[in-house]
Amino acid sequence: MAKKGEPGRIAAQNRRARFDYFIEETLEAGVMLAGTEVKSLRLGRASINESYAGERDGELYLFNAYIPEYTQAGKHLQHEVRRPRKLLVRRRELAKLLSGIRREGVTIVPVSIYWNDRGLAKVELGLARGKKKVDKRQAEKDRDWQRDKARLMRQRG
């Protein structure tokens, strides 16, 4: 039997999403991939840093996600590297997401792509509101203080 992706293993992660946005709500969505895209994701070479999710023809798509070509496949079997990929969500979740992005200042950002326990690729989407520069500075101060506090606690005992 063929080995599937390890459950919980992250294939791609958007680390800047939590720094640049307030993530108000997250949800899991399936993603429609071609065979060479799945193989390339299993190698862990994808990037979703500049990607976003949006509506096209009443459906949800992942735009600008970079999944490189799978080098072991032939030239005629390759996929487009930055093509829009359809996201699979329930009708009620889709309605909630689309009403969310119609509000001002709210967008849908992919937080990570990972393998679920059945070996299927899933995208964790976040309903996000952009942070201002002041908010980013405060988050950086808080993170630095937590690191310094942990260092002091280790030194003391």
Buried (B, 14 or more C-beta within 10 A) or exposed (E): EEEBBEEEEEBBBBEEBBEBBBBEEEBEBBBEBBEBBBBBBBEEBBBBBEBBBBBEEEEBBBBBBBBBBBEEBEEEEBBEEEBBBBBBBEEEBBEBBBEBBEEEEBBBBBBBBBBBEEBBBBBBBBBBBEBEEEBEEEBEEEEEEEEEEEEEEEEEE
